[in-house]
Amino acid sequence: MSALGKVVRAGVGRRRVQTVVMVLTTLMAVTASVLAAGLLVAARAPFERAFDERRGAHLVGQFDGARASVAEVKATAEAAGVAAAAGPFLSLSVRPRTASQSEFVPGWVDLPPLTVVGRADASGPVDRIQLVEGAWPSRAGQIAVDESEVPLRPGARLTIPDAPGSPTLTVVGVARSVTGTADAWVTPDQAKGLAGATDAAGTSRPASSPSSYSYEMYYRFHDARTAAEVAAGRAAVAGAVPEGVMTGARSYLAVKQEQTANAMAFVPFLVAFGGLGLFLSVLVIGIVVGGAVGAATRRIGVLKALGFTPGQVVRAYVAQAFVPAAVGCVLGVGLGNALAVPVLAEADDVVGAPTTTVPLWIDVAVPVGALVLVAGAALVPALRAGRLRTVEAITVGRTAGEAGRGAGRLGRLASRLAPRVPLPRAVGLGLAYPFARPGRSLVTAAAVGFGAVSVTFAVGLALTLGAVQEGRLLNSAADVVVEAGGGQGPPGADVVRAGGEEEGERADPGAVADALRAQEGTARFYGTAQAQVAASGVTGATTVVAYEGDSAWGAPQIVSGRWLDGAGEAVVTERFLDAAGIEVGDTVTLTDEGRRTTVRIVGAAFFTEGGSMALLTSTTTLADLGLGADARPGQFHVRTEPGTDPARYLDSLNGALKAAGVGAVARTGTPGTSGVIVAMDALIGMLTLMLVVVAGLGVLNTVVLDTRDRVRDLGVLKALGMTPRQTIAMVVTSVAGVGLLAGVVAVPVGVALHRAVTPLMGDAIGMSVPAADIAVYDPPVLVLLALGGLVLAVAGALLPAGWAARAGTATALRTE
């Protein structure tokens, strides 16, 4: 090993605490940065790769089949900006019923409405369908299904009771569209038969047919990287047909966001933690190397006397920071990749891509960037070491040199005023010390400040995620839920019929309402019904949650517009608006078995139930669709009077329902837990703990340097009678004031960071986080957070304070 290598190894081994600090700070920074960059790139990779390979559609346009001809729709392929197009394809919404039994679905199950498209083959210039299993439909009586929407395998049979002739179709293939253009595919002739079209063009159908149909066109644009470019393309397509003919459109950006939302929601706060970690790394490493240079002035002189050049001295001290930082980088890359695996697995499942990992170039670029920052932080104090003159470095003692450079006019003034402060002498000396070393005190304040900012930011995130967890499900404000039966069930539920009749009995909603009004302890309640219908502009079935009664108290948080106030109104999420290409104030047409009704969107709400794609309206909307009994409430959501015992109320209500023979059951309203939010909380907690530990170790290292610089002064004080307890008080007090001030300054910075990052997390999932979920810092919380800087500074100073208290008086006096 070269002489330079021996110096580096000796420096790393001698300063073990500082080495651990540098390893941990780079470990934390690289872990968060690898996670952030990896998720940002890798979560999108499966979709982008599949989209390019299968020529996905930048825009899927829907056109009213009753108002447009095939020729008119096909002519939209010539609209400005269109690079390629496919279609038109006949599209219709049907409600099939299984006609065979399988391991996934029993016989005679009514499936949710499916969007069925007539398409001759799976290839084409746009939206090439991936055939996962089986074959593509080649004749009448055959159908291929999307595996994510219909859990059937080849050989299963479906009947379409409401189509002309109630045909039975055999599943011959399982397929997948990267842009979700359909739930199932049949031949073009079969699609015309299902729609009841009277001619080859499919421009009319018998009035007796309950089915409704439209045309779909798939477009790829020359420019479609941004939402504005896709919107411009959509406007050009809509302008190529008469007004009102284009009934809806779906951008690939909305599909992409839906498929990567959970993974991308992690990125904003990981970027924030990565930035905090990198800044803290630069600061702490600068402290460590600067302290090492200051503590080894004589050693540097000896090295130069032995023939080391200034450049070698500089490289030696940079390397003493570089080596532990490199270890931290290696560990950080490994931990970042391990933490990314479960998050990225979900993104892979959506498009059927192979398991994605963090790209190799990120595993290389992030640690290289971190090491460059480390080298830059270490270079400044290392250059100071290289510029030291040999004779001066050897002859000038560490304590004298540092004291001479550190003590200024402000420090001397503070030392003279300290005895006059009406506090114990040890405390006064501790409070005066930061003024003697203003530069080092600022560095300590910065380390504490970064830790306090991290804690403030993390607490805000935890409170926001907790609020989102509580309000993410519909009707979560209810204390008690009464199951009355009826409706088509919650999102994803199927209605099972034996021989065409529904199983089970329905409670009379009126009788349930009467029982609730008579029940002591009931404050208010409302009923809900659920159904699955087709909505214009949205592929596949849309879950409709219909409200009856005063539901404002249990409504989800509104981010724009207002809550329901009458018939013909609806509330949806911003994700629904983006998917359908509409805004608050526009209308949506709901269709079920040929019957239609139109609702106006009056508000956008925040909820994640049903993939955030449910439509909330009144029960009159379901009645207008002719759903009959399914439009009557199947659940009642109850809020009890303040002070009501939940268990006693529940027992009493169930007894009353049973005695009245209503046939309904009451249960406690217990909203579920989101695994994604739990994972976020765990990751935030881990990264915050790492940052706080690193900040605390940075304080510890600074206090260690201070106590070593003042070891002779401590010996004098001990000789004059200072006790070990007074020594600890003096050392701790020397950073307590700095910590308190840093905490007070850091809190507003952490709050501002939280307010900047949280909306970005909402943008990642396609919805705005409610303002009430962002404004989570109450005054008591802010006061406690402001004291966090004081706690962090004291915790970092306790260990070196103990070392100082145990140092022998004679040993301290002999130290120079």
N, C-alpha and C positions, 0 to 999 in steps of 0.2 A: 504494500500500500504506500502511496506517495506521502510526502510530508504534509501536503495540503489535505489529503484525505484523512490523515490521522488527526489533524486539527479539527476538521469538521465532525468526525466521529466523537472526539472528546467533548466538543461543545454541545452536541446533541445529548450525549449521555450524562453530562454534568448537570444540565438544566432540565431535569425530568418534568417538573411541573409545567414549564414553558413549552416543552415538547408535546405534552398531552394537550395543552391548550391549542396549539397549532393544528394537531391532528383532528381534534374535535371541531374546530371552527371550519376547517376545509371540508370535513365529512358532512357537516350540516349544510353548508352552502352548495356543495356538489350534489347531495341527495335531492334537495329541493329543486335545483336547476335541471338535473337530469329528468326528474319527474315532470316538471313543467314543460320543458322542451320536448320530451318524449311523448307525452300525452298530446301536445299540440300537433305534432307531426304524425305520430303513429295511429292515433284514434281516427284520423281522417283517411289514412292510407287504404284500408280495405274498401271503403266506399269509392274513393277516387280511382283506385285501380280497377274495380269492377265496373265503374261508370265508363271509363275509357275503353275497356275491353269489350263491353257489351253495347257501346254506342248509346249510352243512356240519353233520355230526352231532357233537354234543358227546360222545356215547357210542355205540359200535357194540356191541351185545350179541349173543352167540352162545348158542343153545339146542340141546340135544341132540334131534335129530330122532327118535330112537327112544323118547324118554321124554316128549315134549311134543306136544300137538296144536296146530294152527294157532290155534284159539280161545284156548287158554291163553296162547300167546305174544302174540297180538294184545291180550289183556287187559292186558298190562304197559304199554300206552300210557296207561292210567288211573292209573299209580303216582304217588305224591306228588312234586311238583316238575317233572313232565314238561309242557313247553309244547307240543310237537309231536312226532309220531312217524310213521315210515314202515315198512311191512312188515306181516307177516313175509315175508321172501324166502327161498326155498329156496337153500341154499348147499352146495356140495360141492367136494371136492378131487379133481382129475383130473390124470393125467399124459398130455398130448396128444403126438402125433407129427405133424410137418409132412408133408403129403401133396402139396406143390407146392414148386417152387423159386423163390427170389427173390434179389434182390441182397443181401439181409441174411442170409438163412438158406438153406443148400442143402437139397435134398430129403431126406426120411427122417431128420429130426433129432428125437431125444427131448428135449422141453422139460422144464424143471423142473415140479414140481407147481404147478398153477394153482388159485386159488380162483375158481370159477365161480358166479355168482349168477343166478337166474331173475328177471327184472324186465321188466314189460310196456313201460315207457317210461323215458325219461331224466329226466323231471320228477318232481314230487312235493313234499310239504311239507318233506322233509328229504333232504339229499344229492342235489341236482340234478346229474346227470352232464353234464359238458361234452363235447359231441361235436366232436372235433377234425377228423375227416375221415370221409366216407362217410355211412352211415345207421344207424339203430338196428335191431336184429333185430326182424323182424315176423312170422316164421314159423319152423317147424322147419327145421333144417339151416343156420341162420345164427348168427353169433356176432360180438360186438364185443369188442375187446381194449384193455387199458390200454397206451398207447404206452410207458410207462416200464418195463413188465414183459415185454411180448411184441413183439419187433421185426418185426412183420408189417404189411403194408398191405392195404387192401381188395382182394379177389380171391384172396388166399391161402387155402389149404385146410388144415384140421386134422382128424386122425382121433383118436378116443378108443378105443384098442384094448381097454381093460378095462371099458368101459361096455357095457350090454346092446346087442347088435347091432353093436358097434364102429362107431358112426355117424361120418360125415365131415361136418364143418361148414365153411361158407364164411365167411371174414371179410368182413363188410359195413361195418364201421365201426371207427374208432379213437377211443377216448374216454379220459376222465380223471376220477377222483373225487378231490376235494380232501382227503378224509379217508381215502383208500385202502381203501374198503370191499370192493373186489374186484379181481381181475386180469383178469376177462373177464365178459361178460354174454350171456345167451341169453333166449329167451322162457320164461315160467313152465312151459309144457307141455314144452318141450325140457329144462328142468332136471329135471322129474319123470322124463322118459325116461332121462336120464343117470344119475339116482339109482336107477332101477328101482323107483319108487314104484308101489303097486298100486291107489291110489285118488286122487281129486282132492285129498284132504287131505294126501297124502304121508306118512301116519303109519306105514306099514310097507313093506317091500320083500322080494322073494324072497331066500331065504338064499343062492341061487347067485350073487347080484350082489356083486361085490367092492367096489362103491363105498360110500362112507359120506356122510351128509349131515347138515346141521344147518339151523337157521333163523337168519336175521339180522334184527335190529330196529335202526332208527336213531332216536336220541332227541336232541331239543333241550330243555334245561332252562331254567327261569326264571332260575336263578343257576348260572353255570358259569365264573366268572372264575378260580377257584383250584382246586387239586387236591383240597382238602377238600370243596368244593362238588360237584365231579364225583363224588367218592367217595360222598358222601351220596346223590346221584342214583342211582348204581349200586346202592347198598344197598337203596334203595326199589324199584328194578326187580327185583332178585334176590329180594326178599321177596314179590313178587307171584306167584311160581311156586314149586312144591315145591323143597325143597333138592336141589341137585345138577343141576337141569334147566338152569340157566344155567352154561354151561361156560367162558365167557370173555367179556371185554369189553375194548374199547380206547378210551382217552380221546383226545380231539382234542389235548389238551396234549402227549401223547407224540408224536403226529404232528408237531405244530408244532415241538417240540424237535428231532426228527430232521431236519427240513427246514431249520432255521436254526442247527443246532449249530455248524458250522464258523465261521460269521460271529459268533455270539454268544460263542464262546470268546475272541475278541479283546477283548471289551468290558472284562472286569475289569482286565486290566493296562493297558489304554489309559486307563481312568478313574484308575488310580493314577498313571500318568505325567502325565495332564492335571492332576491335583491338585498333584503336585510342581511342575509347570511354572508353575501359577498362583501358588502360594506363592512360588516363586523369583522370579517376575515382580514381585510386590508388594515383596519384599525388595530386589531389585536396583534397581528404579526408585526406591524410597525412598532407597537409598544414593546413587544418581546425583543425584537432585534435592537431597537434603540436602547433598551435597558441592558441588553447584553454588551453592547459597545460601551455604554457608560460605566458598567461594572468591571470591565476588563481593560481599562485604559493602560495599566501597567503591562498586562499580558500582550496587548497589541504592540507596545514598545519593544518587548522582548522578542516577539516574532520578527519585527523589522530588523532588530539588531542581529538576528540569526540569518538574515538574508532574504526574508520575504519581501516581495515588491508590493507597492500599494495595490496593484491589481489583484494579486493573490490574496491580500487581506480582504479586499472587497468580495472576491469570489467565496472566500471561506465563510463570511458572515451571511451572504446570500444563500449559500448552500445549507447553512444551519437552519434556515427557515424553509428551504426548498424540500429537504428530505422528509421532515414530518408532514409537510403539506402534500407531498406526493403520496404518502401512505394514506392520508385522509381522502385524497382524490380516488384512490383505488377502492377504498371501503365505501365511499359515497356512490360511486358508479354501481357497485354491486347492490347496495341497499336500494338505490333508486330504481334499478331494473326489477328487483324483487317486488317492490311496492307497486310497480306499474302493471304487473301481470294480471291481477284480478280485475283492475279497471279496464284494461284493454280487451280482456276476454269478451266482454259484453259487446263491444264494437265489432268484433270478429263475427259473432253469432248472427248479427243482423243481416249481413250480405253473404254469409256462407264462405267467407274467405279463410285461408289458413291462419293459424294463431299468429298474431302480430306481436312483435317485441319492439323495444326502443331501438331505433335505427343505430347502426354502428357508428355513423359519423357523429351522432350526438354524444355517444359514449366516449368519443375521442375529442370532439370540439369543446365540450363543457369542461373536462379536467384541464385541457390545455389552456383554455381561457382563464380558469381559476389559478393555474400555476403562473401565468403571465402576470396576473394581478398580485400574487404573492411575491414574485420576484421584484415587481415594481415597488411594493410596499417595503420590502427589505432593503432595496437598493439605496434609498435615501440615507438611513443611518449607517449602512455599510460604507458608503462613500465618505461619510464623516470619519469613520475608522481608518479608511485608506489615506486620508489627508493629514492624520496626526503625525507630528514630527517625532522621530525616534527618541531623542534626548528628552523632549518635553514629556512624552508619554511615560518614560521610565522614571523620571524624577518627580513628577507631580502625583501626589497621593490621590486615591479615588475620592475619599471623603472631602479633602480640602478642595480639590478641583471642582467637584460637583457643588459643594456648598458655595464656592466663590461664584460659580456661574448661575446658581439657582436663586440665591438670596438677592432680592432687589429692594428698592426703597419701600415698596408696598409691603413686602414681607417683614422688613425691619420695623415698620410702623405697626403692623399687626402684632408682632412679638412684644412690643412695648405696651400695647393696649390690652393684651390678653390678661395680665394680672388684675386689671381694673374691672373686668367683667364679673358681675355678681354670680359666678358659677364656680364649682370646684376647680382648683388650679389645673388639674389634668385635663378637664373638659375644655377650659379656656385655651390651653396650649394646643389641643387637637383642633379646635375651631380656627385658630390662627394659622395653622400649618399650610392649608391650601393657598394662602396668599404668598407664602414663601416659595412655592412651586406652582405658579399659575399654569404653566404649560402642561405639566403632568396632571394637574387637577382637571384641566379641560379634557385631557385624554380619558381620565377616569369618568368624568361626567358623560362623555360620548359613549363609552362602553355601557354605563348604566342606562343612558338614554335609549340606546338600541334595544336593550333588554326590556325596558318599560314600554317602548313603542310596540314591541312584539307581543307583550302580554295584553296591552290595551286592544290591539288589533285582534288577537286571538279570542279574548273575552267577547268582543263585539260580534265576531263571526259565530261563536258558540251560541250567543243569545239570539242572533238572527236565525240560525239554523234550527234552534229550538222553537222559535215562533213559526217558522215554515213547517216544521214537523207537526205542530199542533193544528195548523190551518190548511194543510195541503189536501186533506180529504174533505169531500162535501159533507155537510151536516155534522161536522165534528163538534159543534158547539152544544149539541144535545146531551143532556145528562142521562136520558133514558130513551131507548128505541123500542117501539112496539111493532112486532112483525105481524102484519095482517094478511100476508099472502097476496097473490095476484101480481099483475104486471109481468113483464118478460124477464125480470131478474136483473141483477147487477151486471156491470160490464163484463162480458166474457161468459155469462151464464147461459145455458141452453134450456129451453122449455121442452120437457120430455112428454110425449103423448103415447099412450097405449091404445092402438086401434083408432087413432085420431082424436081421442078425448084426453083432455088434460087431467093429470093425476092430482089428487089433493083437493081440499076445499078452501074457499076464500072466506075470510071473515068479512062481515058487513062493515064497510068503512064508517057508515053513519053510527052504527052501534059502538064501534071503537071510540069515535069522537065523543059520543055521549058519556061513555065510561070515563074518559079522561077529564071531561068537564066536571063530572061528579066526584072525582078522586081528590081527596084532601092533599094539598101540597103541590098540585099542578099550577104552574105559573102561566105557561103558554105552550102551544104546540102547533104543528102543521103536518100535513101529509105529503108524501111523494110517491109517484109512480114512475116506472122505468120501462122503456121500450127501445128497440133498435130498428132504425129506419134508414133510408137513403137520404143524404143531404147533397144538394147541388154543389158542385165544386170539390167534393171530398170523395176519394175512392174508398169503397168498402162501406161497411155498416157504421152508422153514427149512433152512439148511445144518447138517448134523450131522457133527461131527468126532469119530470114535470112536478110542479109544486102546487099545492092547494092550501089556502089559508094564509095567515100572517107569517111569512117566512123571512122577513127582513132581518130578524135577530139571529137567524141561523145561516144567513147567506155568506158565501165566500167573500173574501176581501175584493173590492172593486178597485181596479187600477185606472180605469177610464170609463166615462159614461155613468150609468146608474144601474140599480137593481130593478127587477121586474115590478111593473106597476099596473099591469092589465093584460088582457088577452092579445094574442098576436105578437107578443114580444119575446125576445130571447137574449140570453147572456152566454157568452162563450169565452174562451181564453184567447190571448194574443196568438198563441200557436195555431189555434183553429182559424183565426182570421188570416194568418199568413198562408196556411195550407189551402184555404179556399180562395185566396186572392181578393179578399173583401176588407171593408173597414166598418167601424161602428157607424150605424145609420143605414147600412146596406141591408138587403133582404136575402134570405136563404129559403129555398124551396125544399120541403120535406116530402118524401114519397114513400108510400107503403102499399104494395099490391095494387098499383095503378092509381091510388087515391093521392091527392096532393093538397098541401096547404102551405102558405107562405108566412114566415115570421120575420120581423124586423129586429136586427141586432141593436140593442139599446145600451149594452155595456160589455166591458171586457173584465173578467175576473181572474184571480190567481188560485188555481188548484191543480193538482197533479193526478187526480183520480182518472182512470180510464185513459191513460196516456195524454191527459190534458186536452182530449178531443171531444169531450161530452158537450152537449148543447142543453142549456137549462131554460125551461119555459114553463108555462102554466099547463094544468091538466086539460084545459079547453083545447090546446093544440092537438093533444092525442085524440080527443073526442072528434075534432075536425077531420082527423085522418081515419075516422071510423073504427078505432080500435076497441070501442065498446067497454067491456069490463076491464080491459088492460089499462084504460085511462083513469081508473079509480085508484086511489092511494093504496099501495101495498105496504107502506111503512109510515109510522107516525113518529115524529121527533119531538121530544118533550124536554122542556126546561122546568125544573122544580123551583119552589119557593126557597129563598135563602133560609138556611138553618134546617132544611128538611133532611132527615136521616135517609141516605140513599138505599140502604138495605131494607129498612122498614117500608119505605115508599114502594120499592119494587115488589116486595112480598104482598103488600096490601093491594097493589094494582093487579097483579097476576091473580090474586084471589077474587077480585071483583070481576075481572074478565072471564074467569072460569065459572063463577056463579051466574053470570049473565048469559053463559053459553055462547060467547062471542067467537071463540076459537082463535083468539090472538094470544101472542106471548110477548111479555115485556122483558127486556134485558138492559144491562148497563151499556151506555154508549162508550165504547172503548176503541178509539181510532188506532189503526196499526202503525207500525214503525217502518220507516224507509231505511233499507239497508245502505243506500247510497249516502244518506245523511249521517248514518252511524259511522260509515267509513270516513267521511269527511271530518267528523268530530275527532275520530281516533288519530287521523293524520295531522290535523291541526294541533292536537295536544302533544303529539310526539315532536313535531317541528318546533313548537313553542318551548317545550322543555329543553330541547337541544340548544336553542338560542339563549335561553335564560342561563343555562349551565355555562355556555361559552362566555356570556357577558359577565357572569359571576367570577369565572376563572380569570377573565381580563382584569377585573377589579383586584382579585387576589394577587395577580402578578404585579400590578402597579404598587400595591401596598407592600409586597415583598421587596420591591426595589427601594421604596421609601424607607423601610425599616433598615435595610442594609446600608443605605446612604447615611442614616441617622444613628447607626449603631453606637458610635462614640458618644453622641449626645445622650442616647438612652443610658449609657454607662454612667455619665455624669449625673443624670437625674436620679438614677438608682442609688448612686453614692450619696446623694443629698436626701435620700429617704423615700423615694417613690416606690410604692408597693406594686407587686405584680397586678393586682386588680386595677390600680390607677393607670398602670402602663396599658392594659387592655382598653380601658376607657379612653385614654388619649388617642391610641391608634384608631379605634373604631370611630371616635368623634371626628377624626381628621378626614374621614370620607362620608360621614353621615350627612353633613350639611350639603356637600356636593351631590350626594344621592337624592336627597329630598328635592333640591332645586331641579336636578335632571328629570326626576319623576314628574314634577309639576309641568315642565316644558314638554315632556314626551307625551303626556296624555292627549292634548289637542292634536298632536301629530298622528298618534294612533287612531284617534276618532276620524280624522280627515282621510287617513288611508283606508279605513273601513268603509267610509262613505263613497270612496272612489272605486273600491274593488267589488263591493257587493252588487251594484247594478250590473257589472260586467259578468258576474256569475249568472244573473238572471238572463242577460242577453244570450249567454251560451246555451240556455235551454229554450230560448225563444219566448220568454215572458219577462215582464217587469216585476221585480220584487216589490211588494207593497211598501209604501213609505213607512207605515207603522212598524214593519219588520226591520227597517233600517234604523229608525230612531229608537234604539234600545238602551242607550246610556242614560240611566237615571242618576240624579245627583249623588245618592249614596254610593253608587257603583263608581262614579268618577272620583269621589274622595278616596275610596279604597285603592283605586288604581294609582292615584297620585302618590299614595304612601308606598306603592310598590317599589319605586326607585330607592327609597330609604331602606326598605327591607333587603333589596338586592345588594346595595352597597355594604350594609352591615354584615350580611351573610358572607360576602366576598372578603371582608376584612377580619373576620373572627379568627381564622386559622393563622395568618401571619401575626395577628395581635397576640395570640397564644405563644407563638415562637419568641416574639419580643419579650413577653413577660417572663419566659423561662431562661432567657439569656443571662449568663453570669455577669456580675458587675465588673470583675477583674478582666474577664475575657473581652467585654465590650470596651473597656478603657484601653486595652492594648491594641485594639483593631484600628487600622488606618485605612 
